Amino acid sequence: MPSAASSLKCWMKTNKVILALLLILALASFFRIYGLGTESLWLDEAHSVRVSGQNFVSVIRGAAVGKHTPLYFIGLHFWIGFLGDSEVSLRALSAIFGILSVLIIYWVGCALFNRKVGLISSLLSAISLFHIHYSQEARPYSLLLLLSLLSFLFFIKILKQDKKWHYPCYLLCNILLCYTHVFGLFTFAAQIFFLLLFWSKYQSQRFKLLAVLGATIAALLPLILFMGSEGISMAQHGSWIQEPSLTSIWSTIRAFCGSRGLLVLFFFCLAVIAPFSIRKVEGTWILKKPVESLRSISWNIKPEAVEEFILLAIWLFLPIVLLFVVSKIITPLYVTRYLIGASPALYLLVARGLSELNIRKVIYPILIIIVIVSSSGLVNYYTKINKEQWREVAELVQVNSTKNDALFFCANYVQNPFDYYYRGELAKFGIDRNVEDAQEIAAFVNDAITGKKRLWLILSHTGRNPPIPVESYLIDRYGNDSLLLEQEFVGVRVLVFAVK
């Protein structure tokens, strides 16, 4: 009768893929949960709380005014109702989406190639600084990633298996994707472009997929009508986003790779070999003699999985190119985080290329190098302050203010993250971000200082908007000696002026 140890060993050998996936999911969970509430909510996260904390109708209306689609904010609205609005609770929803994305990318890798590619791509996603960062923010990007993966999973299953139940699942994923973020349309566009490219091959699927396209557009009509005026306004008046250059595309690819130059090099080399089958014909690899080993080994290299490579290349690059072109022709919209739905394609290409090396003594060292280089970025991420320190700003005001003080914000919307933490009763005033005229500034300041002795000036996000010279105005009006306190925080600057 076999012992318990031998039975366990046999079970582990039989289920090693499941065990490996569970370990990867545990690693992904750790990275996405660790330090979830350590840092303050930043400006955009505070906007999420403000919108989602309203009643249901106001949530939808508030999302549209902020030029966002409403699905994430609706989900966060109910999440807050059940679990509250602490930093950990708010970000936990995104963390869950991020963990699920690691599982889904495994299924996509299996559906497109094999379990080895699925495992490697899930590991790359698990340790991806780009994915981890947006899995720890109370913003819709983690959900955008998850739904992009699900959309491609069912698209691939339709191409390879063409089962009836795949179509409604695919339709639902695309509708949810576009209601999560408007640039989910670019993910859908990549799939349609691939279908048109291989139109003659998928004769049984193509018209059903076009029917799904029509149904998706019909389902998006309420969204188009609801947000149409906001989109026109953005096109006419622009936004805080700067016009992109070709370096913006490089920055996006670098961000996908974890902002590490060595990883960019590794990922590029592995992605290039993804469409080839590489088989060793003869020779032996000896780790201590790499040069001699390479000379002794002969390889059989031939194209394989070219269609899958094209699909991944379109998934990766078409959204980037489309967003770049729209930003150049209509209005600047190019922001790397909006393209998070395209990033899994890079990890799948890298995983495919690495899996084709077919030698454990080569695959494992490369994986170890990738993990080590990624770890340096992760250490930096977890040990440095990355988000604006609104918690510390609110505490500074709370401890050092008096009833004869007033708070003045450099722009109205900057007040949102401060209000999340501040529990005092000081009067708060904001200024429109487009105000530059001295007389208009004087009117805002006079309203704030009536009956007050000190004015707290809180500056944040001044670099991306037209300059609001409130600080220089106060110094000119009251003199340099009026500046009683000046303190710098990450993303926030606080000054206190004597105004009486």
N, C-alpha and C positions, 0 to 999 in steps of 0.2 A: 504494500500500500504506500503510495507516494507521500512524502512528508509535506507539512504545510509550507515549508520554505521552497521546496521544489515545485509545488503547485502554484505558489505565488510567482515564482520565476517564470514558469510556463505561461501563466496568464499575462504577465507583463510583456513577454516576448510576443505573444499573440496579439496583444492590444497596444503595442508600442506607439502606433500612430495616435491613438486616443490619448495615451499618457502624455505624449509630446505636445499635443494640442492643448490639453488641460494645463500643462506647465506654462505654455505660452500665454494662455488666457489668464492664469494666475499672475504672471509677470506683467501683462497688460493692465490688469486690475490694480496691481500695486502702484504702478507708475501713474495711473489716472486718479487714484484715490489719495495717494500720499500728498500731504500738504494742501488739501483741497480748500481749507478755510484759512490758510496762513496769511494770505495777502488780502488787501482790501478789494472791494469791487471797484472796477474802473468805470470810466464814463459810459461806455456802451452797455456794460452789464447793468449799471444803474438805470439806464433807459429800459432795459428788458424788465426790470422789477417794476418800474413806474407804469409801463404799458400793461404788464400781465397782472398787476395788482388791482386793476379796475374791474367793473362788471363786464360780462361777456361781450355785449355790443360795443362797449368802449374799447375793449381789447382789440377788436377787429378794426375799429375806426382809428385807434392810436397807432396800430401797425402800419396802416396805409399812409397816415400823415408822416410817419417816419420813413416812408418809402420802402417798407418791408412787407413781404407776404405774411399771412397771419398764423400759419399752422403751429410753428414753434411757440409763439406767444400764447396761443390757446392752450397748448399742452402745459406750458409753464404756469398758466393761470390755475388750472386744476391741481397741478403739482403743489403749488404754494398753498392752496386750500387744504390739502391733506398733510403736508410736511412742514409748512411754515416758510419763512423767507430769510433764514440765516444763510451765510455765505456757503456753508457746506451743503445745505439743502438745495439752494439754487443751482450750484454747480454739479451736484450729484446727478441730475438728469442728463446733462451733457456727458458726464463720465460713463453712465450706463450706455448711452448711444455709442460712445467711443469703444467700449469693451465689446459690444455686439458687432461693431465694424471689424474687429480683429477676427471674430468667428466667421463673418460673412466673406471676408477676403479669402479665407481658407477655402470656403465652398466655391468661390469664383475660380480660384486656382485649380481646384479639383475638376470643376466642370470644363475648364478651358484646356487644362493639360493633365495633371496627375496629382496625387497626394503629396509628393515631394515638393512640387511647386507651391501647393497650397500651404504646406507647413512653413516653408521658407518665407513666402510672402506675408503670412500672418506674423511671423517673428519680426520681419522688417517693420510691419505696421505697429506691432506692440512696442517697439523701442523707438519709433519715429517721434522725434522732438516736435515736428510739425503737428502730428496727430494728437500727441499728448497735450500740447499747449491748448488746442481748441477743444479738447475733452475736459479741460479744467476752466472753461469760461461759460458763463450763463448767457450764451449766444447760440444762434441756430446752426453754426457751421458743423458741429459734430453730427447733428441730425442730417444735414445736407450730405455729409460723407456717407452715413449709413444708407440713406435712401438711394444715393448714386450707385452704391455697390449692389443693393437689392435690384435696382433697375437693370443693371448689366447682368446680374445673375440670371434673371428670368429671360432677358434677351438672348443670352448664350444658350440657355436651355431650349428656347424656342428654335434656335438655329440648329441645334444638335439633336434634339429629341422630338420637338414639335407636338407636345401633348396639349390637349384642349385646355386643361386647367391652368397652363402657364400663361395664357393670354389675359384672363381677368386679373391674375396676380401682377403681371407686367403693367397692365393699364392702371391698376390701383397705385403701384409704386411710382409711376410717372406723374400721376395726378398729385400725390402727396409730395413728391419731389419738387414740383413747380410751385405748390402752395407753401413749401418751406422756404424757398429762395428763388427769385426770378431767374437766376443764372443756372438753375436746374435745367432750364430749356437747352442749355449748351450741351449737357450730357445727352439729352434726348436727340439733339441735332447730330451728335457724333454717331449715334446708332443708325439714324436715318441715312446719313452719308455713307456708312459702311454698307447698308442694305442696297443703296443705289449702285455702289461700286461692284457688288456681287449680285446684281439684279437677276441675271440669268441662272445663277446656281440655285437660288432659294425660291423656286417657282411655287411650291406649295405653301410657303410662309409669307411671301411678299404682300399679297393682297390682304391677308388677315392682319399683318403688321401695319399696313396703311389704314385699315379700319380702326386699329388701336390709336393710330396717330389722329384720325378724325375725331374719335371719341375723346381723346385727351384735350384737343383744342376746344371741343364743345364744353367740356368740364371746366376749362379755364376761362370761358367767357365772362362769368361773374367777376373773376379776379381782374381781367383786363378792363372791364367797365368800372370796377371799383377803384383801381389804381391808375387808370388812364390819365387822369388830370395831373396826378403827382409825377408821372413819368414825363409828361409834356413840360411841366414846370421845371423838372431837372434838366431836360434837354435845352430849354430856353435860357435858364439862369445858371446852370452848372451846379457844382457842389464843392466840397472841400477837397475832392480827389484831384491830384495833379495829372497833367497829360503824361502818358507813359512814353518811354523810349525803348530801344531794343535792349538796353540793360535791364529794363523791368522784367523781360522774359527770362533773362539769365538769373535775376534775383529770385524769380518764382521757382525755377528748376533747382537752384541752390537751396531754397527753403524746403522744398520737397525732400532734398537729400540731407536735411538736418543742419544746413548752413556750415558745413565742413567741406573744405576744398578736396581733401583726400577721399571723402565719400562720393563727391561728384565724379572724380576720376574712376573710382571703383564701379560706381553705378553705370557710368557711360560705357565702360569696357564690357561689363556683363550684359547690358542691354543690347549692345551691338551683336553679340554672339547668340542672342535669344532665338533668332529664326533658323539656327543651324543645329544639325545633329552631329555631335562630336563623339566619335568612338575610337578607343585605343585599339590599334591593330597588333602592335608588339612593343616590347620594352617594359621596363619596370621603373616605377617612381621611388626614389630614395630621398627622404627628407633632408638628410645630411649632405647630399650631393645633388642639389637642384639643377645645376648647369649640365652635368653629365646625364642626369635623368632625362632632361628635355631633349638632349641629343639622341638618346637611345630609343625614345618613344616615337613611333610613327602613328599618324592619326588618319582616320577616315572621316572627312568633313563634307557634309552635303546639306542642302537646304531642306528644312523640315518645319512644319508649323508656321509656314509663311503667312497664311491667312490669319492665324491667331496673332501673329506679330503685327500685321497691318491693323487689325482691330484694336490692339492695345496702343499702337502709335496714334491712331485716330482719336481714341479715348483720351490720350494724354495731350496731344497737341492741338486738336481742333478747338476745344474750349478756350485755350490760351490765345490762339490766333483770332478767333471770333471776338473775344473780349477786347483784344488789342485793336482790332479794326474798328469796332464800335466806338472805342475810346478816342480814336483818331478822327473818325468821320462825324460822329454825332455829338457826344459829350464824354469827358473823361470818366471812366467807370472802372479802370483797371486797378484792382486790389488783389494781392496774392491770395488772401484768405477766401475770397469769393470763388477761387478755383480749386478748393480742397477736394471737390468731387472728382477731379482729374488725377489727383496724386496716386490713387491705388494702382493705376496703369503702370506707373514707373516701378513700383515694388514688384508687380507681377512680371514685368520684363526682366528685372534684375534676378528675380527668383528663377525664372525660366533659364536665363543664361547660366546662372550658378549651378542649377541642377544638371545641365548638359555637360559639365566638366567630368562627371562620372567617376571621380576618384576621391575617396574619403579624405586622403591625405592632402588633397587640394581644397576640397569644399570646406572642410572644418577650419583650416587656418584662415581662409578668406572670411568665413562667417565670424570667427573670433576677432579678426581685425575690424570688421564692420561693427561688431558689438562694442569693442573697446573704444573706437573712435566716436561712436554714438554716445557712449557713456560719458565721455569728456564733456560733450554738449549738455547732457542731462544733469551732470554734477553742477555745471554752471547755472543751469535753469533752476535747480532746486535750492541753490545756496545764495543766489542773488535775488534782489527785489526787482520784479519785472513789471508789476502793475502800479498804478498811481496810489499814493499813500493817503487816501482820504480818511481812513480810520484815525491815523496819526494827526492829520490836520484838524479833524473834528475834536479830538482830545485836547490839542493845543488851544483851540478857541474856548472849549469848555472850561479849562483850568485857568486861563489867563484873562478872560474877558470880564467886563463889568456891565452893569445895567445901562450905563451911559455910552455903550459902544453900539456900532452898527456894522453889518457885514455887507460887503460890496463885491459882486462877482463880475469877472471880466466879460462874461457872456451869460445869458439867461440859463442856457442848458447845462452849464458847468455846475449849477447848483444841485442837480439831481444826486450825484454820488455823495455830496456833502450832507444832504438831507437824510440820506439813508442812515448815517452814523450820528448826526448831531441831535442832541436831546435838550438843548438850551432854548431860550426864548428870545434871543436877539432878533431885531428886525433885519430882514434880508432884502437886498436890492440887487437887480441885475441890469445889464445894459445890452441892447441889441448889438450883435457882432459886427454890423456894418457901420456903426456910428464912429465917425472920426472927427467930426466938426467940434471945435472947442466949445462953442455955445451949447450944443446938444449935450456934450459931456458935462458941462457946468450944471445944466438943468437936472441931469440924473444925480450928480453928486449933491447938489443943494437939497434935493428931495431926501437923500439918505442921511445927511448930517444934521438935519433940523432937530435941535434939542439934544444933540450928541456931542461928546468930547473926543471920541476916538473913532477912527474908521478902519476896519479890517479889509484890506484889498486882497482878494484871492484870485490868482492867475493860473490858468491851465489851458492847454490846447491853443495857445496864442500863435504858435508857429504855422498852423495850417489855415488860419483865417486872416482876413485883412487886419492889420495891427490896430489895436484899440489903445491909444496912448493915455490911459487913465493915470498910470503911475507918473509919467512925466508931467501931466497936468497938475496932479496933487503936489508934486515937488515945486513946480513953478508957482503954485498958488500959496503954499504954506511954508516953503523953504526947506532946505536939506535937513535942518534940525527937527523938522516935524516927523521925520521917519524914526519911530521908536523901536521897531522890531522888524527884522527881515530874516526869514528862515526858508531854506530850500528843502523840499521833499522830492521824492521821485515823481515826476510829472506834475508837481504842484509847487507854486511859490506863494508865500504868505508875507504880507507887509502890513504894518500897523502905523497909521498916521495920527498925530494929534491935530485936531481940526478946530480947537477952541483955545 
